[in-house]
Structures are given as structure tokens and as C-alpha cells.
Amino acid sequence: MPTRVCKSCGIEKEFSEYGRRHDCKDGIRPTCKVCCNKKRPSRAGSVKSKEYWNKWYSKNKESLLERRKSNESIKEYARRRYKEKKADINKQQSEYRKTSRHKFLNRKKEAKRRASKIEATPDWLTQDHERQIEEFYWLAKDLQSVTGEVYHVDHIAPLKGKNICGLHVPWNLQVLPADINLSKSNKF
């Protein structure tokens, strides 16, 4: 198979690695396809193209957003489409909610848990305390990888219990096997 040295990178490659060019003597480009893609900013997916468009977007971001906000035809189209297909859209959304109910419930439950954890984390915790908290989670993950059994980081005094509400601090944490933690539930 015939080969040629690329004028750009200096590597000898087969002719299949080069693009065609009719004005060259043998009809093949002097630079390989890889080097051509790197050099041409208009080539979709090239490094220069990405840099160019990122730079362009950062310059024009505000005017684009402003144009999108002020463009009444887009808003009017969305309003009209919703009015025309309101029943279909609502039906699709309700069917999706019914079939994917577990997703919505889990997300809601997780968000509520995260919020209560944030509320239960005092402002006066030092970096040392935060490191100790991270070590509990690391230990649970490590025990899980070693034993194969699932471990949870448990709050000794629950964050939202009936009679007591604990804090998210190192001295209120312990690592327990998942089955024991789940059986404990929200009890002290």
C-alpha cells in the first residue's frame, strides 16, 4: 500500500489516511485527515471549532437570552400550542406520573431528607468535624466493599424523631449494617 509523509505532523501514513484534492499532482492532500480537522475551525467537532463557538457564545450570551425572552412570537407559539393540545399534553403528563410514580416519590423523599440534614447541620462545625463526618461515610463504603454487605451511616438521635431531634455531627453518627439501620427506623 502506498504511503506518504504528512506535511503537518511528519508521520508516514497510508494513502487511506489522506483526503482527496483534485489540484494536487496525485490527487491526494499533502496533510492527513487528522491534521486537517485540527486546523480547520469550521470543521464540526474540531478543537478549534469548539473553542470558537464557546468564545462566541460567551460574548453573545446576554443578547441571545434577551432576544429569546423578548421574542413574542416564540412565547405566542408556545401559548397557542398549549391551548390547542392542552388535553393531550395533560393526558401524557398524568400517564407518565402514574407509570413513574416511584421516581417522583423517591425524589421527593430524597430532597426532604437532604433538606433536613442541611437544617440539622450546625454552623459552628469546624473543618475537623466535617472531616470526621466524611470518615464515617468512607468507613461505610469501605466495609461494604470488603464484606459485600450494605452498610449505612446512622444518626444515633434521629434528625426528625417523635420526641427528639438530633444534629448531623460526628458524635451523633455510627456505621450500621443496612438491615439493622432500617429496622431501627426513626427511633432513638
MITORMAR-490799 format. One record per atom (N, C-alpha, C): x, y, z; residue in one letter; atom name; residue number from 1. Coordinates in Angstrom, 1 decimal, decimal comma. Example, Ala and Ser with C-alpha at 12.3 -4.5 7.8 and 13.67 -1.06 7.14 Angstrom:
% MITORMAR-490799
13,2:-5,7:7,8:a:N:1 .
12,3:-4,5:7,8:a:CA:1 .
13,2:-3,3:7,8:a:C:1 .
12,8:-2,2:7,1:s:N:2 .
13,7:-1,1:7,1:s:CA:2 .
12,9:0,0:7,9:s:C:2 .
This chain:
% MITORMAR-490799
0,8:-1,2:0,0:m:N:1 .
0,0:0,0:0,0:m:CA:1 .
0,9:1,2:0,0:m:C:1 .
0,6:2,2:-0,9:p:N:2 .
1,5:3,4:-1,0:p:CA:2 .
1,3:4,3:0,3:p:C:2 .
2,4:4,9:0,7:t:N:3 .
2,4:5,8:1,8:t:CA:3 .
2,9:7,2:1,5:t:C:3 .
2,7:8,1:2,4:r:N:4 .
3,2:9,5:2,2:r:CA:4 .
3,5:10,1:3,6:r:C:4 .
4,4:11,0:3,7:v:N:5 .
4,7:11,7:5,0:v:CA:5 .
3,8:12,9:5,0:v:C:5 .
3,1:13,1:6,1:c:N:6 .
2,2:14,2:6,3:c:CA:6 .
3,1:15,5:6,4:c:C:6 .
2,7:16,6:5,7:k:N:7 .
3,4:17,8:5,8:k:CA:7 .
3,3:18,5:7,2:k:C:7 .
2,2:18,2:7,9:s:N:8 .
1,9:18,9:9,1:s:CA:8 .
2,6:18,1:10,3:s:C:8 .
2,3:16,9:10,5:c:N:9 .
2,8:16,1:11,7:c:CA:9 .
4,1:15,4:11,4:c:C:9 .
4,4:15,1:10,1:g:N:10 .
5,7:14,5:9,8:g:CA:10 .
5,6:13,0:9,9:g:C:10 .
4,5:12,4:10,1:i:N:11 .
4,3:10,9:10,3:i:CA:11 .
4,0:10,3:8,9:i:C:11 .
4,6:9,2:8,6:e:N:12 .
4,4:8,5:7,4:e:CA:12 .
3,1:7,7:7,5:e:C:12 .
2,1:7,9:6,7:k:N:13 .
0,8:7,2:6,8:k:CA:13 .
0,4:6,7:5,4:k:C:13 .
-0,5:5,7:5,4:e:N:14 .
-1,1:5,2:4,1:e:CA:14 .
-2,0:6,2:3,5:e:C:14 .
-2,2:6,0:2,2:f:N:15 .
-3,0:7,0:1,4:f:CA:15 .
-4,4:7,1:1,9:f:C:15 .
-4,9:6,0:2,5:s:N:16 .
-6,3:6,0:3,1:s:CA:16 .
-6,4:7,0:4,2:s:C:16 .
-5,3:7,4:4,8:e:N:17 .
-5,4:8,4:5,9:e:CA:17 .
-5,4:9,8:5,4:e:C:17 .
-5,4:10,0:4,1:y:N:18 .
-5,4:11,4:3,5:y:CA:18 .
-6,7:11,6:2,7:y:C:18 .
-7,1:12,8:2,7:g:N:19 .
-8,3:13,2:1,9:g:CA:19 .
-7,9:13,4:0,4:g:C:19 .
-8,9:13,5:-0,5:r:N:20 .
-8,6:13,8:-1,9:r:CA:20 .
-8,5:15,3:-2,1:r:C:20 .
-7,7:15,6:-3,1:r:N:21 .
-7,6:17,0:-3,5:r:CA:21 .
-7,2:17,0:-5,0:r:C:21 .
-8,1:17,5:-5,8:h:N:22 .
-8,0:17,4:-7,3:h:CA:22 .
-6,9:18,3:-7,9:h:C:22 .
-6,5:19,3:-7,2:d:N:23 .
-5,5:20,2:-7,8:d:CA:23 .
-4,1:19,7:-7,5:d:C:23 .
-3,9:18,6:-6,7:c:N:24 .
-2,6:18,1:-6,4:c:CA:24 .
-2,2:17,1:-7,5:c:C:24 .
-0,9:16,8:-7,7:k:N:25 .
-0,4:16,0:-8,8:k:CA:25 .
-1,0:14,6:-8,7:k:C:25 .
-1,0:14,0:-7,5:d:N:26 .
-1,5:12,6:-7,4:d:CA:26 .
-3,0:12,6:-6,9:d:C:26 .
-3,6:13,7:-6,7:g:N:27 .
-5,0:13,8:-6,3:g:CA:27 .
-5,2:13,5:-4,8:g:C:27 .
-4,1:13,6:-4,0:i:N:28 .
-4,2:13,4:-2,6:i:CA:28 .
-3,7:14,6:-1,8:i:C:28 .
-4,3:15,0:-0,7:r:N:29 .
-3,9:16,1:0,1:r:CA:29 .
-2,5:15,9:0,7:r:C:29 .
-1,7:17,0:0,9:p:N:30 .
-0,4:16,8:1,5:p:CA:30 .
-0,4:16,6:3,0:p:C:30 .
-1,6:17,0:3,7:t:N:31 .
-1,7:16,7:5,1:t:CA:31 .
-2,8:15,7:5,4:t:C:31 .
-2,6:14,9:6,4:c:N:32 .
-3,5:13,8:6,8:c:CA:32 .
-4,9:14,4:7,3:c:C:32 .
-5,9:13,5:7,3:k:N:33 .
-7,2:13,9:7,7:k:CA:33 .
-7,2:14,5:9,2:k:C:33 .
-6,4:13,9:10,0:v:N:34 .
-6,4:14,3:11,4:v:CA:34 .
-5,9:15,7:11,6:v:C:34 .
-4,8:16,0:10,9:c:N:35 .
-4,2:17,3:10,9:c:CA:35 .
-5,1:18,4:10,3:c:C:35 .
-5,8:18,0:9,2:c:N:36 .
-6,8:18,9:8,5:c:CA:36 .
-7,9:19,3:9,5:c:C:36 .
-8,4:18,3:10,2:n:N:37 .
-9,5:18,5:11,2:n:CA:37 .
-9,1:19,4:12,3:n:C:37 .
-7,8:19,3:12,8:k:N:38 .
-7,3:20,1:13,8:k:CA:38 .
-7,2:21,6:13,4:k:C:38 .
-6,8:21,8:12,1:k:N:39 .
-6,5:23,1:11,6:k:CA:39 .
-7,8:23,9:11,3:k:C:39 .
-8,8:23,2:10,8:r:N:40 .
-10,0:23,9:10,2:r:CA:40 .
-11,0:24,2:11,3:r:C:40 .
-11,2:25,5:11,6:p:N:41 .
-12,1:25,9:12,7:p:CA:41 .
-13,6:25,7:12,3:p:C:41 .
-13,8:25,6:11,0:s:N:42 .
-15,2:25,4:10,6:s:CA:42 .
-15,6:23,9:10,6:s:C:42 .
-14,7:23,1:10,8:r:N:43 .
-15,0:21,6:10,9:r:CA:43 .
-15,7:21,3:12,2:r:C:43 .
-16,9:20,7:12,0:a:N:44 .
-17,7:20,4:13,2:a:CA:44 .
-17,0:19,4:14,1:a:C:44 .
-16,9:19,7:15,4:g:N:45 .
-16,3:18,7:16,3:g:CA:45 .
-14,8:18,9:16,5:g:C:45 .
-14,2:19,8:15,7:s:N:46 .
-12,7:20,0:15,9:s:CA:46 .
-12,5:20,9:17,2:s:C:46 .
-11,3:20,8:17,7:v:N:47 .
-11,0:21,6:18,9:v:CA:47 .
-11,1:23,1:18,7:v:C:47 .
-10,6:23,5:17,5:k:N:48 .
-10,8:25,0:17,2:k:CA:48 .
-12,2:25,4:17,1:k:C:48 .
-13,0:24,5:16,5:s:N:49 .
-14,4:24,8:16,3:s:CA:49 .
-15,1:25,0:17,7:s:C:49 .
-14,8:24,1:18,6:k:N:50 .
-15,4:24,1:20,0:k:CA:50 .
-14,9:25,4:20,7:k:C:50 .
-13,7:25,7:20,6:e:N:51 .
-13,1:26,9:21,2:e:CA:51 .
-13,8:28,2:20,6:e:C:51 .
-13,9:28,2:19,3:y:N:52 .
-14,6:29,3:18,6:y:CA:52 .
-16,0:29,6:19,1:y:C:52 .
-16,8:28,5:19,1:w:N:53 .
-18,2:28,6:19,4:w:CA:53 .
-18,4:28,9:20,9:w:C:53 .
-17,5:28,4:21,8:n:N:54 .
-17,6:28,7:23,2:n:CA:54 .
-17,3:30,2:23,4:n:C:54 .
-16,3:30,7:22,7:k:N:55 .
-15,9:32,1:22,8:k:CA:55 .
-17,0:33,0:22,3:k:C:55 .
-17,6:32,6:21,2:w:N:56 .
-18,7:33,4:20,5:w:CA:56 .
-19,9:33,4:21,5:w:C:56 .
-20,3:32,2:22,0:y:N:57 .
-21,4:32,1:22,9:y:CA:57 .
-21,2:33,0:24,2:y:C:57 .
-20,0:32,9:24,8:s:N:58 .
-19,8:33,7:26,0:s:CA:58 .
-19,9:35,2:25,7:s:C:58 .
-19,5:35,7:24,5:k:N:59 .
-19,6:37,1:24,1:k:CA:59 .
-21,1:37,5:23,9:k:C:59 .
-21,9:36,6:23,3:n:N:60 .
-23,2:36,9:22,8:n:CA:60 .
-24,3:36,3:23,7:n:C:60 .
-23,9:35,7:24,8:k:N:61 .
-24,9:35,0:25,7:k:CA:61 .
-26,0:35,9:26,1:k:C:61 .
-25,7:37,1:26,6:e:N:62 .
-26,7:38,0:27,1:e:CA:62 .
-27,7:38,5:26,0:e:C:62 .
-27,2:38,8:24,9:s:N:63 .
-28,0:39,2:23,8:s:CA:63 .
-28,9:38,1:23,3:s:C:63 .
-28,4:36,9:23,3:l:N:64 .
-29,2:35,7:22,9:l:CA:64 .
-30,3:35,5:23,9:l:C:64 .
-30,0:35,5:25,2:l:N:65 .
-31,0:35,3:26,2:l:CA:65 .
-32,1:36,4:26,1:l:C:65 .
-31,6:37,7:25,9:e:N:66 .
-32,6:38,8:25,8:e:CA:66 .
-33,5:38,6:24,6:e:C:66 .
-32,9:38,2:23,5:r:N:67 .
-33,7:38,0:22,3:r:CA:67 .
-34,7:36,9:22,5:r:C:67 .
-34,3:35,8:23,2:r:N:68 .
-35,2:34,7:23,4:r:CA:68 .
-36,4:35,2:24,4:r:C:68 .
-36,0:36,0:25,4:k:N:69 .
-37,1:36,5:26,3:k:CA:69 .
-38,0:37,5:25,6:k:C:69 .
-37,5:38,3:24,8:s:N:70 .
-38,3:39,4:24,2:s:CA:70 .
-39,0:38,9:22,9:s:C:70 .
-38,6:37,8:22,4:n:N:71 .
-39,3:37,3:21,2:n:CA:71 .
-40,7:36,8:21,5:n:C:71 .
-41,6:37,7:21,2:e:N:72 .
-43,0:37,3:21,5:e:CA:72 .
-43,6:36,2:20,6:e:C:72 .
-43,0:36,1:19,4:s:N:73 .
-43,5:35,0:18,5:s:CA:73 .
-43,3:33,6:19,1:s:C:73 .
-42,1:33,4:19,8:i:N:74 .
-41,8:32,1:20,4:i:CA:74 .
-42,8:31,9:21,6:i:C:74 .
-43,0:32,9:22,4:k:N:75 .
-44,0:32,8:23,5:k:CA:75 .
-45,4:32,6:23,0:k:C:75 .
-45,8:33,3:22,0:e:N:76 .
-47,1:33,1:21,4:e:CA:76 .
-47,3:31,8:20,8:e:C:76 .
-46,3:31,2:20,2:y:N:77 .
-46,4:29,9:19,6:y:CA:77 .
-46,6:28,8:20,7:y:C:77 .
-45,8:29,0:21,8:a:N:78 .
-45,9:28,1:23,0:a:CA:78 .
-47,3:28,1:23,6:a:C:78 .
-47,8:29,4:23,7:r:N:79 .
-49,2:29,5:24,3:r:CA:79 .
-50,2:28,9:23,4:r:C:79 .
-50,1:29,2:22,1:r:N:80 .
-51,1:28,6:21,2:r:CA:80 .
-51,1:27,1:21,1:r:C:80 .
-49,9:26,6:21,1:r:N:81 .
-49,7:25,1:21,1:r:CA:81 .
-50,3:24,5:22,3:r:C:81 .
-50,1:25,1:23,5:y:N:82 .
-50,6:24,5:24,7:y:CA:82 .
-52,1:24,6:24,7:y:C:82 .
-52,7:25,7:24,2:k:N:83 .
-54,2:25,8:24,2:k:CA:83 .
-54,8:24,7:23,2:k:C:83 .
-54,1:24,6:22,1:e:N:84 .
-54,6:23,6:21,1:e:CA:84 .
-54,5:22,2:21,6:e:C:84 .
-53,4:21,8:22,3:k:N:85 .
-53,2:20,5:22,6:k:CA:85 .
-53,2:20,3:24,1:k:C:85 .
-53,9:21,1:24,9:k:N:86 .
-53,9:21,1:26,3:k:CA:86 .
-54,3:19,7:26,8:k:C:86 .
-55,4:19,1:26,3:a:N:87 .
-55,9:17,8:26,7:a:CA:87 .
-54,8:16,7:26,5:a:C:87 .
-54,2:16,7:25,3:d:N:88 .
-53,2:15,7:25,0:d:CA:88 .
-52,0:15,8:25,9:d:C:88 .
-51,5:17,1:26,1:i:N:89 .
-50,4:17,3:27,0:i:CA:89 .
-50,7:16,9:28,4:i:C:89 .
-51,8:17,3:29,0:n:N:90 .
-52,2:16,9:30,3:n:CA:90 .
-52,3:15,4:30,5:n:C:90 .
-52,9:14,7:29,4:k:N:91 .
-53,1:13,3:29,5:k:CA:91 .
-51,7:12,6:29,5:k:C:91 .
-50,8:13,0:28,6:q:N:92 .
-49,4:12,4:28,6:q:CA:92 .
-48,7:12,6:29,9:q:C:92 .
-48,8:13,8:30,5:q:N:93 .
-48,2:14,1:31,8:q:CA:93 .
-48,8:13,2:32,9:q:C:93 .
-50,1:13,1:32,9:s:N:94 .
-50,7:12,2:34,0:s:CA:94 .
-50,3:10,8:33,8:s:C:94 .
-50,3:10,3:32,6:e:N:95 .
-49,9:8,9:32,4:e:CA:95 .
-48,5:8,6:32,8:e:C:95 .
-47,6:9,6:32,5:y:N:96 .
-46,2:9,5:32,9:y:CA:96 .
-46,1:9,5:34,4:y:C:96 .
-46,8:10,3:35,1:r:N:97 .
-46,8:10,4:36,5:r:CA:97 .
-47,3:9,0:37,1:r:C:97 .
-48,3:8,5:36,5:k:N:98 .
-48,8:7,2:37,0:k:CA:98 .
-47,8:6,1:36,8:k:C:98 .
-47,2:6,0:35,7:t:N:99 .
-46,3:4,9:35,4:t:CA:99 .
-44,9:5,1:36,1:t:C:99 .
-44,6:6,4:36,4:s:N:100 .
-43,3:6,7:37,0:s:CA:100 .
-43,5:7,3:38,4:s:C:100 .
-44,5:6,9:39,1:r:N:101 .
-44,8:7,4:40,4:r:CA:101 .
-43,7:7,2:41,4:r:C:101 .
-43,1:6,0:41,3:h:N:102 .
-42,0:5,7:42,2:h:CA:102 .
-40,8:6,7:42,1:h:C:102 .
-40,6:7,2:40,9:k:N:103 .
-39,5:8,2:40,6:k:CA:103 .
-39,8:9,5:41,4:k:C:103 .
-41,0:9,9:41,3:f:N:104 .
-41,4:11,2:41,9:f:CA:104 .
-41,4:11,1:43,4:f:C:104 .
-41,9:10,0:43,9:l:N:105 .
-41,9:9,8:45,4:l:CA:105 .
-40,5:9,7:45,9:l:C:105 .
-39,6:9,0:45,3:n:N:106 .
-38,2:8,8:45,7:n:CA:106 .
-37,5:10,2:45,7:n:C:106 .
-37,7:10,9:44,6:r:N:107 .
-37,0:12,2:44,5:r:CA:107 .
-37,5:13,2:45,6:r:C:107 .
-38,8:13,1:45,9:k:N:108 .
-39,4:14,0:46,9:k:CA:108 .
-38,8:13,6:48,3:k:C:108 .
-38,8:12,3:48,5:k:N:109 .
-38,3:11,8:49,8:k:CA:109 .
-36,8:12,1:50,0:k:C:109 .
-36,0:12,0:48,9:e:N:110 .
-34,6:12,3:49,0:e:CA:110 .
-34,3:13,8:49,2:e:C:110 .
-35,1:14,6:48,5:a:N:111 .
-35,0:16,0:48,7:a:CA:111 .
-35,3:16,5:50,1:a:C:111 .
-36,4:15,9:50,7:k:N:112 .
-36,8:16,2:52,0:k:CA:112 .
-35,7:15,8:53,0:k:C:112 .
-35,1:14,6:52,8:r:N:113 .
-34,0:14,1:53,7:r:CA:113 .
-32,8:15,0:53,6:r:C:113 .
-32,4:15,4:52,4:r:N:114 .
-31,3:16,3:52,2:r:CA:114 .
-31,5:17,6:53,0:r:C:114 .
-32,7:18,1:52,8:a:N:115 .
-33,1:19,4:53,4:a:CA:115 .
-33,0:19,3:55,0:a:C:115 .
-33,5:18,2:55,5:s:N:116 .
-33,5:18,1:57,0:s:CA:116 .
-32,1:17,9:57,5:s:C:116 .
-31,2:17,2:56,6:k:N:117 .
-29,8:17,1:57,0:k:CA:117 .
-29,1:18,4:57,0:k:C:117 .
-29,4:19,2:56,0:i:N:118 .
-28,8:20,6:56,0:i:CA:118 .
-29,2:21,4:57,2:i:C:118 .
-30,5:21,3:57,5:e:N:119 .
-31,1:22,1:58,6:e:CA:119 .
-30,5:21,6:59,9:e:C:119 .
-30,1:20,3:60,0:a:N:120 .
-29,6:19,7:61,2:a:CA:120 .
-28,1:19,8:61,4:a:C:120 .
-27,4:20,4:60,3:t:N:121 .
-26,0:20,6:60,4:t:CA:121 .
-25,7:22,0:61,0:t:C:121 .
-25,1:22,1:62,2:p:N:122 .
-24,9:23,4:62,8:p:CA:122 .
-23,8:24,2:62,1:p:C:122 .
-23,9:25,5:62,2:d:N:123 .
-22,9:26,4:61,5:d:CA:123 .
-21,6:26,4:62,2:d:C:123 .
-21,5:26,0:63,5:w:N:124 .
-20,3:26,0:64,3:w:CA:124 .
-19,4:24,8:64,1:w:C:124 .
-19,7:23,9:63,1:l:N:125 .
-18,9:22,8:62,9:l:CA:125 .
-17,5:23,2:62,3:l:C:125 .
-16,5:22,7:62,7:t:N:126 .
-15,1:23,0:62,2:t:CA:126 .
-14,8:22,1:61,0:t:C:126 .
-13,7:22,4:60,3:q:N:127 .
-13,3:21,5:59,2:q:CA:127 .
-12,9:20,1:59,7:q:C:127 .
-12,4:20,1:61,0:d:N:128 .
-12,1:18,8:61,6:d:CA:128 .
-13,3:17,9:61,8:d:C:128 .
-14,4:18,6:62,2:h:N:129 .
-15,7:17,9:62,4:h:CA:129 .
-16,2:17,3:61,1:h:C:129 .
-16,1:18,2:60,0:e:N:130 .
-16,6:17,8:58,7:e:CA:130 .
-15,8:16,6:58,2:e:C:130 .
-14,5:16,6:58,4:r:N:131 .
-13,6:15,5:58,0:r:CA:131 .
-14,0:14,2:58,7:r:C:131 .
-14,3:14,4:60,0:q:N:132 .
-14,8:13,2:60,8:q:CA:132 .
-16,1:12,6:60,2:q:C:132 .
-17,0:13,5:59,8:i:N:133 .
-18,2:13,0:59,2:i:CA:133 .
-17,9:12,3:57,9:i:C:133 .
-17,1:12,8:57,1:e:N:134 .
-16,7:12,2:55,8:e:CA:134 .
-16,1:10,8:56,1:e:C:134 .
-15,3:10,7:57,2:e:N:135 .
-14,7:9,4:57,5:e:CA:135 .
-15,8:8,3:57,8:e:C:135 .
-16,9:8,7:58,4:f:N:136 .
-18,0:7,8:58,7:f:CA:136 .
-18,5:7,2:57,4:f:C:136 .
-18,7:8,1:56,4:y:N:137 .
-19,3:7,7:55,1:y:CA:137 .
-18,2:6,8:54,4:y:C:137 .
-16,9:7,2:54,5:w:N:138 .
-15,9:6,4:53,9:w:CA:138 .
-15,8:5,0:54,5:w:C:138 .
-15,9:4,9:55,8:l:N:139 .
-15,9:3,7:56,5:l:CA:139 .
-17,1:2,8:56,1:l:C:139 .
-18,3:3,3:55,9:a:N:140 .
-19,4:2,6:55,5:a:CA:140 .
-19,2:2,0:54,1:a:C:140 .
-18,6:2,8:53,2:k:N:141 .
-18,4:2,4:51,8:k:CA:141 .
-17,3:1,3:51,8:k:C:141 .
-16,2:1,5:52,6:d:N:142 .
-15,1:0,6:52,7:d:CA:142 .
-15,6:-0,8:53,3:d:C:142 .
-16,4:-0,8:54,3:l:N:143 .
-16,9:-2,0:54,9:l:CA:143 .
-17,8:-2,7:53,9:l:C:143 .
-18,6:-2,0:53,1:q:N:144 .
-19,4:-2,6:52,1:q:CA:144 .
-18,6:-3,3:51,0:q:C:144 .
-17,5:-2,6:50,6:s:N:145 .
-16,6:-3,2:49,5:s:CA:145 .
-15,9:-4,4:50,1:s:C:145 .
-15,5:-4,5:51,4:v:N:146 .
-14,8:-5,6:51,9:v:CA:146 .
-15,7:-6,8:52,2:v:C:146 .
-16,8:-6,5:52,9:t:N:147 .
-17,7:-7,6:53,3:t:CA:147 .
-18,8:-8,0:52,2:t:C:147 .
-19,1:-7,0:51,4:g:N:148 .
-20,2:-7,3:50,4:g:CA:148 .
-21,6:-7,0:51,0:g:C:148 .
-21,6:-6,7:52,2:e:N:149 .
-22,9:-6,4:52,9:e:CA:149 .
-23,1:-4,8:52,9:e:C:149 .
-24,3:-4,4:52,7:v:N:150 .
-24,6:-3,0:52,6:v:CA:150 .
-24,6:-2,3:54,0:v:C:150 .
-23,9:-1,2:54,2:y:N:151 .
-23,8:-0,5:55,4:y:CA:151 .
-24,3:0,9:55,3:y:C:151 .
-24,9:1,4:56,3:h:N:152 .
-25,5:2,8:56,3:h:CA:152 .
-24,8:3,6:57,4:h:C:152 .
-24,7:4,9:57,2:v:N:153 .
-24,3:5,8:58,3:v:CA:153 .
-25,6:6,2:59,0:v:C:153 .
-25,7:5,9:60,3:d:N:154 .
-26,9:6,1:61,0:d:CA:154 .
-26,8:7,3:62,0:d:C:154 .
-27,8:8,0:62,2:h:N:155 .
-27,8:9,1:63,3:h:CA:155 .
-28,4:8,4:64,6:h:C:155 .
-27,6:8,4:65,6:i:N:156 .
-28,0:7,8:66,9:i:CA:156 .
-29,3:8,5:67,4:i:C:156 .
-29,3:9,8:67,5:a:N:157 .
-30,5:10,5:67,7:a:CA:157 .
-31,0:11,0:66,4:a:C:157 .
-32,2:10,5:65,9:p:N:158 .
-32,7:10,7:64,6:p:CA:158 .
-32,8:12,2:64,3:p:C:158 .
-32,6:12,6:63,0:l:N:159 .
-32,8:14,0:62,7:l:CA:159 .
-34,2:14,5:62,9:l:C:159 .
-35,2:13,7:62,6:k:N:160 .
-36,6:14,1:62,8:k:CA:160 .
-37,3:12,9:63,5:k:C:160 .
-37,1:12,8:64,8:g:N:161 .
-37,8:11,8:65,6:g:CA:161 .
-39,1:12,4:66,2:g:C:161 .
-39,9:11,5:66,9:k:N:162 .
-41,1:12,0:67,5:k:CA:162 .
-40,8:12,8:68,8:k:C:162 .
-39,9:12,3:69,6:n:N:163 .
-39,6:13,0:70,9:n:CA:163 .
-38,3:13,7:70,9:n:C:163 .
-37,4:13,4:69,9:i:N:164 .
-36,1:14,0:70,0:i:CA:164 .
-35,6:14,3:68,5:i:C:164 .
-34,9:15,4:68,4:c:N:165 .
-34,3:15,7:67,0:c:CA:165 .
-32,8:15,9:67,2:c:C:165 .
-32,0:15,0:66,6:g:N:166 .
-30,6:15,1:66,7:g:CA:166 .
-29,9:16,0:65,7:g:C:166 .
-28,6:16,2:65,8:l:N:167 .
-27,9:17,0:64,8:l:CA:167 .
-27,0:16,2:63,9:l:C:167 .
-26,7:16,7:62,8:h:N:168 .
-25,8:16,0:61,9:h:CA:168 .
-24,3:16,4:62,3:h:C:168 .
-23,8:15,7:63,4:v:N:169 .
-22,5:16,0:63,9:v:CA:169 .
-21,8:14,6:64,1:v:C:169 .
-20,4:14,6:64,2:p:N:170 .
-19,7:13,4:64,3:p:CA:170 .
-20,1:12,5:65,5:p:C:170 .
-20,4:13,1:66,6:w:N:171 .
-20,7:12,3:67,8:w:CA:171 .
-22,1:11,8:67,8:w:C:171 .
-22,9:12,1:66,8:n:N:172 .
-24,2:11,5:66,6:n:CA:172 .
-24,3:10,5:65,5:n:C:172 .
-23,2:10,1:65,0:l:N:173 .
-23,1:9,1:63,8:l:CA:173 .
-22,6:7,8:64,2:l:C:173 .
-23,0:6,8:63,6:q:N:174 .
-22,5:5,4:63,7:q:CA:174 .
-22,7:4,7:62,4:q:C:174 .
-21,9:3,7:62,2:v:N:175 .
-22,0:2,8:61,0:v:CA:175 .
-22,7:1,5:61,4:v:C:175 .
-23,8:1,2:60,7:l:N:176 .
-24,6:0,0:61,0:l:CA:176 .
-24,8:-0,8:59,7:l:C:176 .
-25,0:-2,1:59,8:p:N:177 .
-25,5:-2,8:58,6:p:CA:177 .
-26,9:-2,3:58,3:p:C:177 .
-27,2:-2,3:57,0:a:N:178 .
-28,4:-1,7:56,4:a:CA:178 .
-29,6:-2,3:57,1:a:C:178 .
-29,7:-3,6:57,3:d:N:179 .
-30,9:-4,3:57,8:d:CA:179 .
-31,2:-3,8:59,3:d:C:179 .
-30,1:-3,6:60,0:i:N:180 .
-30,3:-3,1:61,4:i:CA:180 .
-30,7:-1,7:61,4:i:C:180 .
-30,1:-0,9:60,5:n:N:181 .
-30,5:0,6:60,5:n:CA:181 .
-31,9:0,7:60,0:n:C:181 .
-32,4:-0,1:59,1:l:N:182 .
-33,7:0,1:58,6:l:CA:182 .
-34,7:-0,4:59,6:l:C:182 .
-34,4:-1,4:60,4:s:N:183 .
-35,3:-1,9:61,4:s:CA:183 .
-35,4:-0,9:62,6:s:C:183 .
-34,3:-0,1:62,8:k:N:184 .
-34,3:0,9:63,8:k:CA:184 .
-35,2:2,1:63,4:k:C:184 .
-35,3:2,3:62,2:s:N:185 .
-36,2:3,4:61,6:s:CA:185 .
-35,8:4,7:62,2:s:C:185 .
-36,8:5,5:62,7:n:N:186 .
-36,6:6,8:63,1:n:CA:186 .
-36,6:6,9:64,7:n:C:186 .
-36,2:5,8:65,3:k:N:187 .
-36,3:5,7:66,7:k:CA:187 .
-34,9:6,0:67,4:k:C:187 .
-35,0:6,4:68,6:f:N:188 .
-33,8:6,7:69,4:f:CA:188 .
-33,3:5,4:70,1:f:C:188 .
